[in-house]
Amino acid sequence: MLHYDIHGVNFYDFLLQRKSENENYIDLMVNKILFDFVNPMSVILSDYFNIAGIKSMGDIEMILNRMRNIF
């Protein structure tokens, strides 16, 4: 879990300090955020909104839907 709670050091200085200790620190943290938080959230949202069950419309179908909405 990512967590920052250091009194007396702002977050930017904290990142600079960690980057000076490990040149890849920011890349590692970005990857951690993406793989540990964003990917699972994407799966949860896809399931919730049933993205797999949504079918795309063809051009004719889109035109007919727009015409129905206009008239």
Long-range contacts (C-beta under 8 A, 24 or more apart in sequence): 2-29, 2-32, 2-33, 2-36
